[in-house]
Amino acid sequence: MAPYETDDSTDTGELDELRSGRRRAARYIVPVTVVGVAAATIGLVPALADSGDPNLPKITAQQLLDKVANSDVQQLSGTVKISTDLGLPDLGGLESSLMSGATQSGDGSSADPTAKLTELATGTHTLRVAADGPDKQKVSLLENAAEYSLIHNGKDIWGYDSQSNEVYHGTTAADASKGDETRTTPKGLTDEALKSVDDTTSVTVDGTEHVAGRDAYKLLIKPKQSGTTVGAISIAVDAKTGLPLKFTLTPASGGAAVVDVGFTQLSLAKPAASTFDFKTPKGAKVTTEDSAAKALPTPDHSTGSGPSEKSLDKGADDHTVLGKGWNSIAVFETGGEGIPSGSSSGGGDLGGFLSSLGDQVKGSFGSGTVYSTRLVNALVTDDGKVYVGAVTKSALVKAADAAK
């Protein structure tokens, strides 16, 4: 990590906005990695600001970053409001198309967490959250008269959809509590974002604010590079504990925030132990992680159901990174079987739907389709390469040309 200076001239670095989910359903959404990125970004769990700014002692950016790094809040509960505007044209159609590959066998569960992820990628939602250390967390998504809850208690992970009365049960390894689960907390994801800072970013302290009744400093993060779709990130940091409370990401194109997430209520008291207990409701349909995996189909071009699972898995974990800092572009190989552009015949209903969302492009690399949101763009070439980054469409095409 590069050294920091004062509030006015602090340099920091690269924030990794390209984290994507590793659950099995992700193999069906390589061309629209933006959904996974949105979900990871949303997990930063910030907060809505109260009116009026508190009068707090002056602090440098380095001191504020140290405060975040040293924060050790293990217990909390509260209500979170999430507003997301990625610019997706029709999430309802997108979600159903993406998930069809995982549930078309008829054995999919509405309680599976992957079935709920894309709902947070657009619109406004209210969550109730609670945590008691790294092994106990609960998130409940409130939906009209229904509620969806995701509970992590020790090795058990439970999902429950009250509307359908369906239950999903999975397990996590003993050492997984500091892995993906930790990254979905405000501190965990902020730590991940600040880990790889360098001289491509400016970080300053931009005043103070009230968040969920608590005094907070505002940490302002701005790219120094051109060509990125990120305009600025503002994080409210609790003045007393260093806990990240608020996260707002605005795009370089201007307009409303892409992500504005925050606690409307927050308590740092220990939640009741019963908060993390789960008992299967009477008559509920229960789907286990193993049975859900067996229910996943193996898509095939010959049946018109999209790229083969094998071809997408080949590039799921192995990728290269082009560029530096905010201009970083991840490149995935899908084994030469990308979703064909300009036609629905080669990729089935899912392939045709995804192609209809993108813009056809050509270059010395060949041809492909660019899928865009206000934050992340993805170029899927017809020969099976995927270029993803928080960069402009022209930057993706330029990177593909250079890599040819």
For each residue, the residues with C-beta under 8 A, 3 or more apart:
1: 12 13 195 196 197 198
2: 11 12 13 197 198 199
3: 62
4: 10 11 12 60 61 62 65 203
5: 8 9 10 11 61 62
6: 9 10 60 61
7: 10 59 60 61 204 205
8: 5 204
9: 5 6
10: 4 5 6 7 60 61 62 202 203 204
11: 2 4 5 198 199 201 202 203
12: 1 2 4 61 65 194 197 198 201 202 203 221
13: 1 2 196 197 198 199 200 201 325
14: 196 197 198 200 201 324 325 326 328
15: 193 194 196 197 201 221 230 233 326
16: 19 192 193 195 196 328
17: 37 41 230 375 376 390
18: 33 37 328 330 376 388 389 390
19: 16 36 37 40 183 192
20: 26 33 36 37 40
21: 25 26 36 39 40 114 117
22: 26 180
23: 26 113 114
24: 27 102 114 292 293 296
25: 21 28 29 98 99 101 102 112 114 115 296
26: 20 21 22 23 29 30 36 114 316
27: 24 30 309 312 313 316
28: 25 98 99 101 102 299 306 312 350
29: 25 26 32 33 35 36 98
30: 26 27 33 307 312 315 316 332 334 380 386
31: 338 339 354 358 369 371 378 380 386
32: 29 35 94 98 354 357 371 378
33: 18 20 29 30 36 37 376 378 386 388
34: 37 38 86 88 121 371 373 375 376 377 378
35: 29 32 38 39 94 98 117 118 121
36: 19 20 21 26 29 33 39 40 117
37: 17 18 19 20 33 34 40 41 375 376
38: 34 35 41 42 84 86 120 121 259 373 375 376
39: 21 35 36 42 43 117 118 120 121
40: 19 20 21 36 37 43 183 189
41: 17 37 38 44 247 249 258 259 375
42: 38 39 45 82 84 120 121 259 261
43: 39 40 183 184 185 189
44: 41 186 189 190 193 235 244 247 259 261
45: 42 80 129 184 185 186 189 244 247 261 262 263
46: 186 211 235 236 244 245 246 247 248 260 261 262 263
47: 80 211 212 236 245 246 261 262 263 264 266
48: 81 211 212 246 262 263 264
49: 209 210 211 236 246 262
50: 209 210 211 212 213
51: 210
52: 210
53: 207 208 209 210
54: 208 209 210 215 216 239
55: 208
56: 59 208 215 217 239
57:
58:
59: 7 56 63 64 67 205 217
60: 4 6 7 10 63 64 205
61: 4 5 6 7 10 12 64 65 203 204 205 219
62: 3 4 5 10 65 66
63: 59 60 66 67
64: 59 60 61 67 68 205 217 219 237
65: 4 12 61 62 68 69 194 203 219
66: 62 63 69 70
67: 59 63 64 70 71 237 242
68: 64 65 71 187 190 191 194 219 237 242 244
69: 65 66 191 194 242
70: 66 67 242
71: 67 68 187 238 241 242 243 244
72:
73: 76 187 241 242 243 268
74: 131 132 133 134
75: 131 132 133 268 269 270 271
76: 73 129 130 131 243 266 267 268 271
77: 128 129 130 131 266 267 269 271 275
78: 128 129 130 212 263 264 265 266 267
79: 126 127 128 129 263 264 265
80: 45 47 126 127 128 129 261 262 263 264
81: 48 124 125 126 127 261 262 263 264
82: 42 120 124 125 126 127 259 260 261
83: 123 124 257 259 260 261
84: 38 42 120 121 122 123 124 258 259 260 261
85: 122 256 257 258 374
86: 34 38 121 122 258 373 374 375
87: 372 373 374
88: 34 91 94 121 122 373
89: 94 357
90: 93 94
91: 88 94 95 118 119 121 122 123
92: 95 96
93: 90 96 97 353
94: 32 35 88 89 90 91 97 98 118 353 357
95: 91 92 98 99 118 119
96: 92 93 99 100
97: 93 94 100 349 350 353 354
98: 25 28 29 32 35 94 95 101 118 350
99: 25 28 95 96 102 103 108 114 115 118
100: 96 97 103 104 349 350
101: 25 28 98 104 296 297 299 305 306 350
102: 24 25 28 99 108 112 114 115 296 297
103: 99 100 106 107 108 115 295
104: 100 101 108 297 305
105: 108 295 296 297
106: 103
107: 103 287 291 292 294 295
108: 99 102 103 104 105 112 115 287 292 295
109: 112 115 159 161 166 167 168 285 287 292
110: 115 161 163 164 166
111: 115 148 159 160 161 164 166 167 168 287
112: 25 102 108 109 115 116 159 168 287 292
113: 23 116 117 150 157 159 168
114: 21 23 24 25 26 99 102 117
115: 25 99 102 103 108 109 110 111 112
116: 112 113 119 120 141 148 150 159
117: 21 35 36 39 113 114 120 121
118: 35 39 91 94 95 98 99 121
119: 91 95 116 125 141
120: 38 39 42 82 84 116 117 125 141
121: 34 35 38 39 42 84 86 88 91 117 118
122: 84 85 86 88 91
123: 83 84 91
124: 81 82 83 84
125: 81 82 119 120 141 142
126: 79 80 81 82 141 142
127: 79 80 81 82 139 140 141 142
128: 77 78 79 80 138 139 140 142
129: 45 76 77 78 79 80 137 138 139 140
130: 76 77 78 137 138 271 275 276
131: 74 75 76 77 136 137 138 185 271
132: 74 75 135 136 137 270 271 273 275 276
133: 74 75 136
134: 74 177 178 181 182
135: 132 152 153 154 177
136: 131 132 133 152 153 154 275 276
137: 129 130 131 132 151 152 181 184 185 276
138: 128 129 130 131 149 150 151 152 275 276
139: 127 128 129 149 150
140: 127 128 129 147 148 149 150
141: 116 119 120 125 126 127 147 148 149
142: 125 126 127 128 147
143: 146 147 148 163
144:
145:
146: 143 161 162 163
147: 140 141 142 143 162
148: 111 116 140 141 143 159 160 161 162 163
149: 138 139 140 141 158 159 160 162
150: 113 116 138 139 140 157 158 159
151: 137 138 156 157 158 159 160 276 278
152: 135 136 137 138 156 157 172 181 276
153: 135 136 156 158 276 277 278
154: 135 136
155: 171 172 173 174
156: 151 152 153 169 170 171 172 278
157: 113 150 151 152 169 170 171 172
158: 149 150 151 153 167 168 169 278
159: 109 111 112 113 116 148 149 150 151 167 168 169 170
160: 111 148 149 151 166 167 168 278 281 284
161: 109 110 111 146 148 164 165 166
162: 146 147 148 149 165
163: 110 143 146 148
164: 110 111 161 285
165: 161 162 281 283 284 285
166: 109 110 111 160 161 284 285 286 287
167: 109 111 158 159 160 280 281 284 285 286 287
168: 109 111 112 113 158 159 160 286 287 288 289 292
169: 156 157 158 159 286 287 288 289
170: 156 157 159 288 289
171: 155 156 157 289
172: 152 155 156 157 176 177 181
173: 155 176
174: 155 177
175: 178 179
176: 172 173 179 180 181
177: 134 135 172 174 181 182
178: 134 175 181 182
179: 175 176 182 183
180: 22 176 183 184
181: 134 137 152 172 176 177 178 184 185
182: 134 177 178 179 185 188
183: 19 40 43 179 180 188 189 192
184: 43 45 137 180 181 188 189
185: 43 45 131 137 181 182 188 189
186: 44 45 46 189 190 243 244 245 247
187: 68 71 73 190 191 243 244
188: 182 183 184 185 191 192
189: 40 43 44 45 183 184 185 186 192 193
190: 44 68 186 187 193 194 235 244 247
191: 68 69 187 188 194 195
192: 16 19 183 188 189 195
193: 15 16 44 189 190
194: 12 15 65 68 69 190 191 197
195: 1 16 191 192
196: 1 13 14 15 16
197: 1 2 12 13 14 15 194 201 203
198: 1 2 11 12 13 14 201 324 325
199: 2 11 13 224
200: 13 14 223 224 225 324 325 326 327
201: 11 12 13 14 15 197 198 221 222 223 224 325 326
202: 10 11 12 221 222 223 224
203: 4 10 11 12 61 65 197 219 220 221 222
204: 7 8 10 61 219 220
205: 7 59 60 61 64 217 218 219 220
206: 218 219 220 234
207: 53 217 218
208: 53 54 55 56 215 216 217 218 239
209: 49 50 53 54 216 218 236 246
210: 49 50 51 52 53 54 213 214 215 216
211: 46 47 48 49 50 214 216 236 238 245 246 262 263 266
212: 47 48 50 78 245 262 263 264 265 266
213: 50 210 265 266
214: 210 211 238 239 240 245 266
215: 54 56 208 210 238 239 240
216: 54 208 209 210 211 236 237 238 239 245 246
217: 56 59 64 205 207 208 236 237 239
218: 205 206 207 208 209 234 235 236 237
219: 61 64 65 68 203 204 205 206 234 235 236 237
220: 203 204 205 206 232 233 234
221: 12 15 201 202 203 232 233 234 235
222: 201 202 203 231 232 233
223: 200 201 202 228 230 231 252 325 326
224: 199 200 201 202 325 326
225: 200 228 325 326 327
226:
227: 326 327 391 392 395
228: 223 225 252 326 327 390 391 392
229: 251 252 253 374 375 376 377 390 391 392
230: 15 17 223 233 249 251 252 326 375 390
231: 222 223 250 251 252 253 254
232: 220 221 222 249 250
233: 15 220 221 222 230 247 248 249 250
234: 206 218 219 220 221 246 247 248 250
235: 44 46 190 218 219 221 244 246 247
236: 46 47 49 209 211 216 217 218 219 244 245 246 247 262
237: 64 67 68 216 217 218 219 242 243 244 245
238: 71 211 214 215 216 241 242 243 244 245
239: 54 56 208 214 215 216 217
240: 214 215
241: 71 73 238 268
242: 67 68 69 70 71 73 237 238
243: 71 73 76 186 187 237 238
244: 44 45 46 68 71 186 187 190 235 236 237 238 247
245: 46 47 186 211 212 214 216 236 237 238 262 263 266
246: 46 47 48 49 209 211 216 234 235 236 261 262 263
247: 41 44 45 46 186 190 233 234 235 236 244 259 260 261 262
248: 46 233 234 257 259 260 261
249: 41 230 232 233 257 258 259 260 375
250: 231 232 233 234 254 255 256 257 258
251: 229 230 231 254 255 258 374 375
252: 223 228 229 230 231
253: 229 231 374
254: 231 250 251
255: 250 251 374
256: 85 250 260
257: 83 85 248 249 250 260
258: 41 84 85 86 249 250 251 373 374 375
259: 38 41 42 44 82 83 84 247 248 249 375
260: 46 82 83 84 247 248 249 256 257
261: 42 44 45 46 47 80 81 82 83 84 246 247 248
262: 45 46 47 48 49 80 81 211 212 236 245 246 247
263: 45 46 47 48 78 79 80 81 211 212 245 246 266
264: 47 48 78 79 80 81 212
265: 78 79 212 213
266: 47 76 77 78 211 212 213 214 245 263
267: 76 77 78
268: 73 75 76 241
269: 75 77
270: 75 132
271: 75 76 77 130 131 132 275 276
272: 275
273: 132 276 277
274: 277
275: 77 130 132 136 138 271 272
276: 130 132 136 137 138 151 152 153 271 273
277: 153 273 274
278: 151 153 156 158 160
279:
280: 167 284 286
281: 160 165 167 284
282:
283: 165
284: 160 165 166 167 280 281
285: 109 164 165 166 167
286: 166 167 168 169 280
287: 107 108 109 111 112 166 167 168 169 291 292
288: 168 169 170 291 292
289: 168 169 170 171 292 293
290: 293 294
291: 107 287 288 294 295
292: 24 107 108 109 112 168 287 288 289 295 296
293: 24 289 290 296
294: 107 290 291
295: 103 105 107 108 291 292
296: 24 25 101 102 105 292 293 309
297: 101 102 104 105 305
298: 308 309
299: 28 101 303 305 306 307 308 309 348
300: 303 305 308
301: 304 305 306 307 308 337 346 347 348
302:
303: 299 300 348
304: 301 345 347 348 349
305: 101 104 297 299 300 301 348 349 350
306: 28 101 299 301 339 347 348 350 351
307: 30 299 301 311 312 334 337 338 339 347 351
308: 298 299 300 301 311 312 337
309: 27 296 298 299 312 313
310: 313 314 335
311: 307 308 314 315 334 335 336 337 384
312: 27 28 30 307 308 309 315 316 334 335
313: 27 309 310 316
314: 310 311 318 333 334 335
315: 30 311 312 318 319 332 333 334 335 386
316: 26 27 30 312 313 332
317:
318: 314 315 332 333
319: 315 330 331 332 333
320: 330 331
321: 328 329 330 331
322: 328 329 331 387 399 402 403
323: 327 328 329 389 391 399
324: 14 198 200 327 328
325: 13 14 198 200 201 223 224 225 328
326: 14 15 200 201 223 224 225 227 228 230 390 391
327: 200 225 227 228 323 324 389 391 395
328: 14 16 18 321 322 323 324 325 389
329: 321 322 323 387 388 389 391 395 396 399
330: 18 319 320 321 387 388 389
331: 319 320 321 322 385 386 387 399 403
332: 30 315 316 318 319 385 386 388
333: 314 315 318 319 384 385
334: 30 307 311 312 314 315 337 338 384 385 386
335: 310 311 312 314 315 384
336: 311 383 384
337: 301 307 308 311 334 384
338: 31 307 334 368 380 381 382 383 384 385 386
339: 31 306 307 346 347 350 351 354 355 369 380
340: 343 345 346 347 351 355 382
341: 355 358 360 367 368 369 380 382
342: 355 360 369
343: 340 346 347 352 355
344: 347 348 349 351 352 353 355 356
345: 304 340 352
346: 301 339 340 343 351
347: 301 304 306 307 339 340 343 344 350 351 352 354 355
348: 299 301 303 304 305 306 344 351 352
349: 97 100 304 305 344 352 353
350: 28 97 98 100 101 305 306 339 347 353 354
351: 306 307 339 340 344 346 347 348 354 355
352: 343 344 345 347 348 349 355 356
353: 93 94 97 344 349 350 356 357
354: 31 32 97 339 347 350 351 357 358 369 371
355: 339 340 341 342 343 344 347 351 352 358 369
356: 344 352 353
357: 32 89 94 353 354 371
358: 31 341 354 355 369 370 371 372 380
359: 369 370 372 393
360: 341 342 367 368 369
361: 367 368 369 370 379 393 397
362: 366 367 368
363: 366 367 397 400 401
364: 401 404
365: 368 381 385 397 400 401 403 404
366: 362 363 381 382 383 404
367: 341 360 361 362 363 381 382
368: 338 341 360 361 362 365 379 380 381 382 385 400
369: 31 339 341 342 354 355 358 359 360 361 379 380
370: 358 359 361 377 378 379 380 393 396 397
371: 31 32 34 354 357 358 377 378 379 380
372: 87 358 359 377 378 393
373: 34 38 86 87 88 258 376 377
374: 85 86 87 229 251 253 255 258
375: 17 34 37 38 41 86 229 230 249 251 258 259 390
376: 17 18 33 34 37 38 229 373 388 389 390
377: 34 229 370 371 372 373 388 389 390 391 392 393 396
378: 31 32 33 34 370 371 372 386 387 388 396
379: 361 368 369 370 371 386 387 388 393 396 397 400
380: 30 31 338 339 341 358 368 369 370 371 385 386
381: 338 365 366 367 368 384 385 386 387 400
382: 338 340 341 366 367 368
383: 336 338 366
384: 311 333 334 335 336 337 338 381
385: 331 332 333 334 338 365 368 380 381 400 403
386: 30 31 33 315 331 332 334 338 378 379 380 381
387: 322 329 330 331 378 379 381 396 399 400
388: 18 33 329 330 332 376 377 378 379
389: 18 323 327 328 329 330 376 377 395 396 399
390: 17 18 228 229 230 326 375 376 377
391: 227 228 229 323 326 327 329 377 395 396
392: 227 228 229 377 395 396
393: 359 361 370 372 377 379 396 397
394: 397 398
395: 227 327 329 389 391 392 398 399
396: 329 370 377 378 379 387 389 391 392 393 399 400
397: 361 363 365 370 379 393 394 400 401
398: 394 395 401 402
399: 322 323 329 331 387 389 395 396 402 403
400: 363 365 368 379 381 385 387 396 397 403 404
401: 363 364 365 397 398 404
402: 322 398 399
403: 322 331 365 385 399 400
404: 364 365 366 400 401
